[in-house]
Amino acid sequence: MFRQVGKDAVKQSYTTRRWGTTDGKLSKHFPRHFNYSSTPFFVRFVSSNTSPSPAPPSLPSPLSAPPQHKSKVNLRPGPLKPETSLSPKHTPTPTKALHSPTHTFSPPSLGTAKEAVKHDIEDAESHGVLPPPPLGANWFRRTMHTGIQLAKFYYRGVKLIFTRRKDISLIRARIKNGGSPLTRWEYRLIHKQEDDVKKVVPFLIIALLLEEVIPLIAIYAPFMLPSTCILPSQRQRIEAKRNEKAIAFAANYRQLFNQLKTRANPPGHLSLRILHTVDDAPYALCGLLGLPTLGPDLLRIRRIKQRLEFVILDDKLLMQDGWKLSEKFLDEALQERGIMVRGLASRPKESRLGHWLQAVKGTSGDDALTRRLLLLVSRH
């Protein structure tokens, strides 16, 4: 039906156009009634909307200017909040103080260590411990000669450790069979032998692999060397550094030692358990006794206990054999007990050792150890 209507409309439009253009008669007499358009009217009727479409609503522009007048906001400081434990001003106190010793011992530089090694070898050659190189030898021959002589020196030192085992076995067999009692010299020899046996295996490994670094070990880690493998000048330097360290610890930790004295219970005795409750106490006592300070507190307390147990028997033998000692052995005995000897004459040294022996006389068992621990911290 729509198709037929469309055909009729096209036909009528075509007829009207032909009349207006060919004959021109009707358009001439009726100009108003034949004003037509070239577009068929049915097209406009179907597809065109003659009524104007309404304008879309205007959207606010995103770039529109802000209003000129704003409501005034009064800014006032808020109320102060009470300070809590998380306030920035609050500085929490740690449960355990960090270890920060006031006196540090920096290791010498490599150049200084090389000069010290050269001096040690020259001093050993001048004292006959090491044979000097032949006269006129070049650098290579001198170096080879020094290396060979050091290897021989270390070999003799290790051999001496194994040779002393026979002597110590004879001493122990004599005591076991009811012979003469143990002397102080024999007791100290046995103690030194036990310490050297612990060090000889690591020392042999280093000597076989890196013999040339052993003189440097005497500077940076002297506690690794057996007593029979140390040159004379090296021994003097080790003892001097140990004394310097003990003096520094006695001065820097005086307040800590005073705190330990107040923990004596019963009076006149200080238990090793107290060292676990006072920060830096094991570290300070190891430095005072000339012991290695490396490791945790449990290891340091073990070293302190071993030293005090050694001193207990040494005190007994001193009182047994008499404590009139030479200057060298007197200094050694005082330093083992944490007593400073720098600047003291021979008589004050003997007086201090005699006072120590008198204070510990008659103690035994656990009381002997706790009594000596209190004397150790009371001297500073």
C-alpha positions as MATLAB code, in Angstrom:
seq = 'MFRQVGKDAVKQSYTTRRWGTTDGKLSKHFPRHFNYSSTPFFVRFVSSNTSPSPAPPSLPSPLSAPPQHKSKVNLRPGPLKPETSLSPKHTPTPTKALHSPTHTFSPPSLGTAKEAVKHDIEDAESHGVLPPPPLGANWFRRTMHTGIQLAKFYYRGVKLIFTRRKDISLIRARIKNGGSPLTRWEYRLIHKQEDDVKKVVPFLIIALLLEEVIPLIAIYAPFMLPSTCILPSQRQRIEAKRNEKAIAFAANYRQLFNQLKTRANPPGHLSLRILHTVDDAPYALCGLLGLPTLGPDLLRIRRIKQRLEFVILDDKLLMQDGWKLSEKFLDEALQERGIMVRGLASRPKESRLGHWLQAVKGTSGDDALTRRLLLLVSRH';
ca = [
       0.000    0.000    0.000;
       2.776    2.445    0.881;
       4.560    1.475   -2.319;
       1.443    2.404   -4.403;
       1.058    5.736   -2.671;
       4.657    6.525   -3.415;
       4.292    5.693   -7.095;
       1.231    7.956   -7.422;
       3.030   10.814   -5.744;
       6.008   10.526   -8.070;
       3.738   10.435  -11.036;
       1.818   13.530   -9.966;
       5.019   15.417   -9.212;
       6.434   14.517  -12.580;
       3.237   15.643  -14.358;
       3.168   18.954  -12.531;
       6.832   19.603  -13.361;
       6.215   18.816  -17.009;
       3.302   21.162  -17.171;
       5.156   23.989  -15.595;
       8.167   23.599  -17.805;
       6.802   22.604  -21.258;
       3.510   24.320  -21.742;
       3.934   27.105  -19.258;
       0.332   27.901  -19.746;
      -1.062   27.058  -16.397;
       1.900   28.538  -14.573;
       1.527   31.662  -16.530;
      -2.107   32.133  -15.610;
      -1.837   30.730  -12.076;
       1.678   31.545  -10.868;
       0.907   31.148   -7.153;
      -0.513   27.668   -7.493;
       2.440   26.219   -9.401;
       5.336   27.283   -7.209;
       6.958   23.865   -6.721;
      10.210   22.441   -5.576;
      12.484   20.030   -7.372;
      12.276   17.682   -4.414;
       9.278   15.397   -4.292;
       6.879   16.425   -1.615;
       6.474   12.952   -0.254;
      10.125   12.913    0.672;
       9.755   15.995    2.806;
       6.536   14.629    4.236;
       8.048   11.344    5.312;
      11.605   12.225    6.321;
      11.623   15.881    7.207;
      10.391   17.524   10.334;
       9.235   20.980    9.576;
       8.913   21.989   13.215;
      12.129   23.385   14.697;
      13.849   21.061   17.146;
      14.190   22.361   20.648;
      17.661   23.548   21.638;
      19.566   21.206   23.984;
      19.843   22.319   27.538;
      22.957   24.320   28.205;
      25.611   22.533   30.305;
      27.757   24.402   32.717;
      31.190   25.091   31.287;
      34.072   23.395   33.077;
      36.084   26.577   32.699;
      33.444   28.782   34.207;
      34.858   31.347   36.560;
      34.550   30.623   40.247;
      32.085   32.627   42.230;
      33.436   35.931   43.314;
      32.250   35.713   46.897;
      33.258   32.813   49.173;
      32.219   32.109   52.659;
      35.012   33.119   55.025;
      36.539   30.274   57.005;
      38.005   31.097   60.386;
      41.131   29.003   61.040;
      41.823   28.520   64.701;
      44.324   26.231   66.426;
      42.823   23.025   67.717;
      43.119   21.873   71.318;
      46.475   20.415   72.343;
      46.523   16.649   72.613;
      48.065   15.075   75.692;
      51.499   13.560   75.096;
      51.500    9.812   74.897;
      54.230    7.227   74.915;
      54.335    7.412   71.100;
      54.920   11.165   71.030;
      57.967   12.248   68.984;
      59.358   13.971   72.056;
      59.354   10.721   73.973;
      62.663    8.848   73.870;
      62.208    5.275   75.071;
      64.928    3.888   77.268;
      66.313    0.605   75.912;
      66.063   -2.410   78.151;
      69.737   -3.134   77.577;
      72.351   -0.535   76.839;
      74.274   -0.980   73.651;
      77.914   -1.790   73.988;
      79.980    1.318   73.180;
      83.386    1.258   74.830;
      84.858    4.685   75.374;
      88.386    3.520   74.622;
      88.976    1.930   71.239;
      92.143    0.249   70.013;
      92.514    0.726   66.276;
      94.759   -1.834   64.549;
      97.947   -0.477   62.974;
      98.061    0.220   59.268;
      99.659   -2.240   56.866;
     102.710   -0.024   56.411;
     103.229    0.209   60.177;
     102.791   -3.557   60.482;
     105.450   -4.185   57.832;
     107.890   -1.936   59.672;
     107.137   -3.790   62.928;
     107.776   -7.164   61.244;
     111.076   -5.914   59.868;
     112.092   -4.686   63.334;
     111.111   -8.018   64.931;
     113.307   -9.976   62.512;
     116.270   -7.623   62.897;
     115.951   -7.771   66.697;
     115.839  -11.593   66.609;
     118.951  -11.647   64.411;
     120.800   -9.279   66.739;
     120.007  -11.497   69.770;
     120.973  -14.738   68.019;
     117.450  -16.141   67.832;
     117.621  -16.112   64.021;
     120.912  -16.405   62.063;
     121.545  -13.230   60.025;
     121.823  -13.432   56.229;
     125.306  -13.696   54.687;
     127.158  -10.470   54.003;
     126.753   -9.076   50.517;
     123.577  -11.068   49.802;
     121.144   -9.489   47.374;
     117.447   -8.893   48.087;
     116.330  -12.307   46.815;
     118.897  -14.247   48.853;
     118.126  -12.233   52.000;
     114.397  -12.857   51.597;
     114.881  -16.582   51.042;
     117.258  -16.794   54.003;
     114.807  -15.020   56.333;
     111.899  -17.234   55.237;
     113.876  -20.419   55.778;
     115.107  -19.334   59.219;
     111.580  -18.373   60.317;
     110.317  -21.782   59.175;
     113.029  -23.465   61.266;
     112.121  -21.304   64.271;
     108.440  -22.248   64.037;
     109.351  -25.917   63.579;
     111.473  -25.897   66.745;
     108.654  -24.161   68.624;
     106.061  -26.755   67.607;
     108.512  -29.555   68.376;
     109.040  -28.128   71.873;
     105.300  -28.378   72.555;
     105.345  -32.105   71.808;
     108.593  -32.572   73.759;
     107.128  -30.980   76.883;
     104.357  -33.541   76.919;
     106.839  -36.133   78.157;
     108.034  -33.874   80.981;
     104.476  -33.104   82.051;
     103.575  -36.798   82.002;
     106.483  -37.487   84.382;
     105.325  -34.702   86.727;
     101.784  -36.055   86.883;
     103.010  -39.611   87.409;
     105.177  -38.467   90.313;
     102.269  -36.703   92.022;
      99.956  -39.655   91.411;
     102.438  -42.065   93.022;
     102.718  -39.922   96.153;
     105.958  -38.151   95.325;
     106.887  -34.550   96.072;
     103.994  -32.089   95.790;
     103.400  -29.925   92.762;
     105.452  -26.722   92.652;
     104.277  -23.378   91.299;
     106.693  -23.551   88.370;
     105.371  -26.994   87.382;
     101.774  -25.844   87.718;
     102.341  -22.870   85.434;
     104.187  -25.067   82.927;
     101.228  -27.467   82.761;
      98.792  -24.567   82.332;
     100.883  -23.038   79.533;
     101.210  -26.423   77.824;
      97.438  -26.915   77.795;
      96.990  -23.469   76.242;
      99.636  -24.130   73.564;
      98.145  -27.494   72.607;
      94.841  -25.754   71.764;
      96.657  -23.345   69.432;
      99.157  -25.644   67.721;
      96.802  -27.240   65.162;
      95.470  -23.934   63.696;
      99.025  -22.585   63.778;
     100.357  -25.564   61.781;
      97.654  -25.095   59.142;
      98.564  -21.423   58.742;
     102.308  -22.202   58.700;
     101.898  -24.784   55.936;
      99.636  -22.643   53.756;
     100.648  -19.021   54.457;
     103.868  -18.940   56.440;
     104.612  -15.340   55.466;
     101.520  -14.006   57.299;
     102.539  -15.376   60.711;
     104.545  -12.226   61.631;
     101.412  -10.197   60.821;
      99.314  -12.476   63.044;
     101.645  -11.568   65.907;
     100.523   -7.943   65.396;
      96.815   -8.272   64.610;
      95.875  -11.520   66.455;
      98.648  -12.474   68.918;
      96.329  -14.731   70.933;
      96.478  -17.257   68.057;
     100.213  -17.955   68.447;
     101.644  -20.638   70.755;
     104.031  -19.282   73.374;
     106.958  -21.191   71.819;
     106.552  -19.515   68.391;
     106.812  -15.851   69.405;
     109.949  -13.756   68.830;
     111.334  -11.761   71.804;
     110.358   -8.323   70.485;
     106.912   -9.655   69.568;
     106.434  -10.869   73.132;
     107.396   -7.470   74.535;
     104.950   -5.687   72.238;
     102.130   -8.114   73.098;
     102.659   -7.599   76.832;
     102.870   -3.809   76.415;
      99.577   -3.696   74.493;
      97.909   -5.942   77.074;
      99.004   -3.619   79.893;
      97.839   -0.541   77.997;
      94.456   -2.153   77.399;
      94.068   -3.110   81.065;
      94.907    0.431   82.221;
      92.384    1.934   79.793;
      89.617   -0.431   80.903;
      90.353    0.231   84.576;
      89.936    3.982   83.982;
      86.946    3.893   81.637;
      84.877    1.381   83.607;
      85.552    2.595   87.129;
      81.883    3.488   87.630;
      80.822    0.018   86.484;
      83.231   -1.609   88.941;
      81.782    0.521   91.749;
      78.314   -0.661   90.743;
      79.456   -4.288   90.927;
      80.844   -3.740   94.422;
      77.397   -2.738   95.647;
      76.019   -6.100   94.432;
      78.168   -8.097   96.875;
      76.032  -10.705   98.628;
      77.003  -11.925  101.162;
      79.387   -9.107  102.078;
      82.890   -9.779  100.814;
      81.749  -12.033   97.953;
      80.500  -11.353   94.417;
      78.803  -14.092   92.424;
      79.476  -14.691   88.743;
      75.708  -14.591   88.164;
      75.763  -10.852   88.833;
      77.769  -10.362   85.627;
      74.720  -11.407   83.599;
      72.640   -8.570   85.076;
      75.056   -5.647   84.594;
      75.593   -4.395   81.058;
      79.182   -4.573   79.753;
      80.446   -6.186   82.982;
      81.912   -9.301   81.256;
      83.481   -7.129   78.560;
      85.082   -4.779   81.091;
      86.468   -7.593   83.254;
      87.978   -9.398   80.252;
      89.774   -6.221   79.237;
      90.956   -5.660   82.806;
      92.425   -9.180   83.010;
      94.079   -8.975   79.587;
      91.768  -11.624   78.137;
      90.281  -11.559   74.612;
      87.079   -9.510   74.535;
      85.644  -11.103   71.392;
      82.474  -13.163   71.513;
      79.209  -13.109   73.490;
      78.941  -12.562   77.242;
      78.655  -16.289   77.942;
      82.063  -16.861   76.376;
      83.566  -13.880   78.222;
      82.234  -15.088   81.587;
      83.716  -18.510   80.861;
      87.133  -16.905   80.306;
      86.811  -14.951   83.557;
      85.892  -18.090   85.470;
      88.847  -20.012   84.029;
      91.232  -17.203   84.977;
      89.908  -17.060   88.553;
      90.172  -20.839   88.908;
      93.788  -20.629   87.742;
      94.493  -17.837   90.233;
      92.950  -19.836   93.117;
      95.526  -22.629   92.809;
      98.318  -20.188   91.976;
      97.601  -18.288   95.220;
      97.784  -21.534   97.150;
     101.154  -22.421   95.614;
     102.472  -18.890   96.187;
     101.698  -19.159   99.891;
     103.200  -22.654   99.906;
     106.466  -21.904   98.072;
     106.859  -18.297   99.211;
     105.974  -15.291   97.120;
     109.346  -13.579   96.921;
     109.524  -13.265   93.152;
     111.757  -11.548   90.644;
     110.614   -8.300   89.027;
     109.419  -10.043   85.876;
     107.404  -12.777   87.618;
     106.066  -10.279   90.170;
     104.636   -8.126   87.379;
     103.181  -11.200   85.723;
     101.455  -12.330   88.937;
      99.920   -8.904   89.575;
      98.661   -8.516   86.006;
      96.991  -11.919   86.145;
      94.991  -10.612   89.131;
      94.008   -7.367   87.409;
      96.375   -5.190   89.480;
      98.075   -2.333   87.643;
     101.897   -2.231   87.886;
     102.839    0.752   85.729;
     104.797    3.349   87.668;
     105.160    1.180   90.785;
     108.458    0.305   92.435;
     109.326   -3.200   93.565;
     108.276   -2.742   97.202;
     104.732   -1.416   96.483;
     104.260   -4.308   94.071;
     105.171   -6.835   96.756;
     102.850   -5.062   99.188;
      99.901   -5.326   96.796;
     100.511   -9.000   96.145;
     100.823   -9.672   99.886;
      97.544   -7.851  100.568;
      95.802   -9.967   97.924;
      97.099  -13.224   99.402;
      96.100  -12.163  102.900;
      92.566  -11.271  101.756;
      91.953  -14.671  100.128;
      93.636  -16.787  102.773;
      91.431  -19.555  104.182;
      88.785  -19.451  101.425;
      87.809  -22.604   99.548;
      85.196  -23.911   97.151;
      82.777  -21.385   95.667;
      83.715  -18.819   98.300;
      87.268  -18.759   96.937;
      86.034  -17.707   93.481;
      83.450  -15.163   94.669;
      85.964  -13.626   97.072;
      88.535  -13.087   94.308;
      85.938  -11.658   91.949;
      85.039   -8.989   94.506;
      88.725   -8.206   95.108;
      89.172   -7.834   91.363;
      86.532   -5.106   91.026;
      87.490   -3.443   94.340;
      90.979   -2.511   93.162;
      89.731    0.190   90.788;
];
